[in-house]
């Protein structure tokens, strides 16, 4: 394989330019439809003006760009490689002894870099802005949801409890209630609280009943709590503090979409979520999907090359480009279906997140091998 740095940089630069133009165009198009839908919903709210839907749509832009990136790489790559093929530049390069693998080195590295930057840099910005957009959506355009929409109105939490047993756990339940702290800021409070303290082998150690409990830094504060020990005799009502690693933000985030958490915060949040007794399957799939993003970007770049580098004399250029778009859409559908099976527990998390990406990469490599060496 002949490697020419000048040709590699030239092809990579054209690929990057086409991809960024396509990313901006697709993001703008999707954001426009999202904005129109927000305006339609805001029309039923007399107190919501034009600025609220516009702000929500703007806050969702990084999230939309992150979701659109693989398709922008695919379509941008198709345009870039088709232009090189139409102008016979790739034909001249092949006549000079440069194989397809030689001039694809630059676009492949660009795709990997775009995927890595999207995961490590754009994901934190996207999650922060999307979380704010969802809070605004919840406040101004929706009724209900979040903790207030729990079945039966009760919240169930599970956490470690090392005070009575080194391997012990505590199961806490109560009705979420809005509260105001003495300094005027909001705090997380539960009413009608019951706490079961269990040993590591699920043997009951104690039960606590309290009319109210609020979450302070590093601890639950149960007011007028009555403790029932192993003898089932009640204690005198008193304030009890129960250590915890939970925060109000983590509890709220557990009911929000995993996309509102950045790539860097997902591992720690998954650990806390599982210790608290919540299901972390959606968050695990989101984390693995972000991990696979650079590989998916590479697969899309190679797929674009395989579908657009045929010479014009062979005919069927429109069919080949349409085939590339159809292949990308099919990969998206497979990815969505795979994630649904993963969230339902029918597929392991790793398989659900990585199978579509690996399948797309293998398809692209097979297509290029057939094109170049077939």
N, C-alpha and C positions, 0 to 999 in steps of 0.2 A: 504493500500500500504506500503510494507516494504522498508525502505530507508537504504542503506548500503553505507557509505561514501567511503570505500575502492573500492568497485565494481564500484561506480559512477565515481571515479577518473580514474580507470583503463579503463573503456569504453570510457570516455571522451578523455583520452590521445590517445587511438587508433584511435578514430574518428578524432581528430585534426591532427594527423600525416598523415592519409590517405587523408584528405581534402587538406592539404598543398602540399603533393606530387602531387595530382591530379591538384591542382591549378597551380603549377609550370609547369607540363607537358602540360596542355591545353593552358596556356598562351604562352609557348614557341612554341607550334604548330601553334597557330593563328598568333603569331608574325612572324614566319617563312614565312607563306603564304603572310602576309602583306609585308614583306621585298622583296619577289620575285615579287610581283605586283609593288612595288616602283622601283625595278630594271628594270622591263619591261618598265615603263613609262620614267625612266631616260635614257634608251637606245636611245630615240628619241631626247635627249638634249645633243649635243656634249660638252657643257660647264659644264655639271654636272658629277662629278666623283662618285666613290663608296662611299665616306664618307657621302654625302648628304642623300641618301636613308638609310644608316646605322644609321645615327643620327636621322632621322625622325622615323624610326622603333623603336629605343631605347626610344625616347621620348613618344611614344604611349604605352609603356609597362604597366604603371600604369592604364591607361584607359582600356586596354584589360583585365587586371587582375580584375578590378572592374566589367566589364561586364560578365566575366567568373565565378565570385565567386559563384553565385547560382548553376550553373551546377557542379562546383567543389565540393560543399557541397553535392549535390545529388549523384554524382558518387563516391566521397570519402566515403560518408555514406553507399552506397550500398556495396562497397568493405569491409569496416570495419565491418558492421553487418553480411555480408555473411561469413567472416572469423570467427567471433564469433559463428555463427550458425554451420558452418562446423566442428569446433573443439568441439562442444557440450558444450561450456562454458555457453551459454544462457540457455541451457536445464538444466544444473546443478543449475544455478541461479533460474530458475523457480521452480525447485524441492525444493529449499530451501525457497520458499515462496516469492520470489521477482517477482513482476509483470513486464510487459513491461514498464509501466509508471515509475517504479522505476529505471530501468537501463537506461531509455531514458532521465532522468533528466540532466545528465552530458552532453550528446551530444546536447540537446536542449539549455542549457546555453552557450555551446561553439558556437553554430550557431548564437544565439542572439548576443554574444560578437563579433564574426567575422563581422556580418552585421553592428553593431554599429561602430566598428573601421574602417570599410571600408567607411562608410558615413562621419564620423567626422574627420578621419585622412587621409585616402587614397584619398578621393574626392578632397581636396584642392591641394594635390600634382598632382593628375591626371589632374585636370583642368588647372593648371599652365603649365605643360609639354605638354598637348595636344594643348593648345593655341599656344605655341611656335612651335610645330610640324606643325600646320595648317598654321602658317605664313611662315615657311620654304617651305611647300608644295606649298603655293600660290606664293611664290617668284621664286622658282626654277623649279617646275614641272607643273605649270598651267599658263594659260594666261587669263587675265580678272578675274572678280569676285569681291566680296566685294562691296564697294560703287561705283566703276566704272561700275558695271553691272546693275545699277538701270534703271528701265524702263523710257525711256525719258531722262535719264541722270540727273534727278533732285532728290534732297533729300527733304523730307517733315518732319518737326518736329513740335511738339506741346508741349508747356510748360506753366507753370503758369506765370501770368503777373499781379502783385499786384499794379503797379504804378498808373494806371488809374482807376482800379476797384478792391476792395478787393477779388472778386471772378473771376477776369479777366483771360483770357488766350491769348497767342500769338501763331500764326501759322506762321512758317518761312519756306521758300523754297528757294532753290538755287542749283547751279551745284557744286558738290565737285571738288576741285582743289588742287593739290599739292602746297605747299608753304614752304618757308624757313624763319624762324624767324631770327632776327638780330644776335642772338647768334649762329646761324648755325644749330640749331636743327629744326626738322620738326614741323609744326603747322597745325591745321585744318582750312581750308579756304573755303569759298563759293563765287561763282561769280554769278552776276545777281540775287541779293537777293531781295525778297519781304517779308515783314512782315505785317500780318494782326493782329491788336490788337482788341480783342473782350471783351465784358462784360461777366458776368457770365451767362446771358440769351442769349448769342450769338448775341448781338447787336453790330454792328461795331462801334469802337471808333476812330480808326486812321489806316492809311496805310503808310508803310515806304518802299521806294525804294532806293536801294544802289547798286553800281556796284560791291562792294566787302564787305565781312565781315569775320572776323576771330574770333576764339574762344580763349579768354583769361581766366585765372582763375576766375571763378564765373561770367563771363559776356561775351556777344557778343559785339564786337566792329565793328560797321557799318561805313565804310568810305564814305565820301561825300554823306551822306544819305539825302534824301528829304522826309519830312513828309507831308502827306495830312490829315488834320483834318476833323472835321465834316462839315466844309464849303467847303471842297474839294479844298482849295487853297494850293498850294505848299509852303513849307518853304524854306529858304535859305539853300543850301547844307552845311552840317556840320557833324562832327563825332558824332555818337550817341552810347551810351552804354546801352545794354539791359541785366539786371540781368538774370542769368540762373543757374540751378543746373546740367546741362549737362557738361560732359567732352568729350574730343576726344576719350578716351578709351571706355566710355559708348556708344557713337554713333557707334564706330567700333564693339563693342561687340554685339550690337543689331542685327547685320547682321551675326554674327558668330553663331555656334551651341551652344545650352545651355550647352552642356557638357564641354565647355571651362570655365564655371563659377563654383566656388566651392559651396558646400552646404551652407557655412556660408554667402556668398555674394549674393546668389540668392534672399532672401526676399527684401533687400534694392534695388537691381537692378530691380526687378519686379515693385516696386513702382515708381522708376524713369522712367522706360520704359513706363509704362501706362500713367504717367503724360505727357510724351513727345509725346504721341499719337501712340506709337508702340503697336503691338499686343504682349502680354506676355503669350499667351496660351502655347506655347512650353516650356517656362521657368517655368510656373506653373506646367505643367505635369512633367518636370524634377525634380522639387523640391519635389513634392508629391511622385514620384517614388523613390527618395533617402530616403524619410521618411519611405517608406514601405519596404526598403531593409532588415532591421533586421527581420521583420515579414516574408518576403519571404525566408530568410535564414532558419528560424525556420520551415517553411512549407516544404522546401526541405529536411531538416534533418528528419522530421517525415515521409515524403514520402519515403525516402530511407529506413527507418526502416520498413515501412509497406510492401515494395516490396521485402525485402531481409531476413526477419526473419522467413520465413517458414522453417520447418525442412526438411532435405534432403530426409527423408523417404517418404515424400509426392510427391517427384518428381517435375519436371518442374522448376528446379532452373534457367536454362538459360532463360526460358520463363518469369519468374518473374523479373529477372534482366532486360531483354529487355523491359518488361512492365514498369519498373521504368524509364528507359531512354526515352521511348516513351511518358510517362506522363510528364516528364520534358520538352521534346521538344514541346509537345502540349501546355503546360503552357506558354512557350516562344512565340509560335505563337499567342496565345490568347492575350498575353501582347502587342505584336507588333501591332496587329490589333486594340486592344482597344486604344492604344496610337494614332494610325492614326485617328480613329473616334474622339478622343478627340481633336486633332489638327485641325480637320475639323469642329469642333463645333457641331458634332452630339451627343456627350456624354458630360456630365459635367466633369470637370477636376478631381474631387475627384473620380468619378465612373470609369473614364478611367484609373486612376493610381492605384487604390486600388482593383478593382474588380478581376483581375487575381490573385493577392496575396491572397485575402480572399478566392477565389474559391479553390486555391491550398491548403490552410490551412485546409479548411473544408473537402476536398477530403482526405487529409492525416489523419485527425482525424477519419473520417468515416472508412477508411481502417484499422486503428489500433484498433478501437472499434470492428470491425468485426473479426479481427485476435485474439484479446485478450479475448473479452467477447461474440463473436458471436457463 
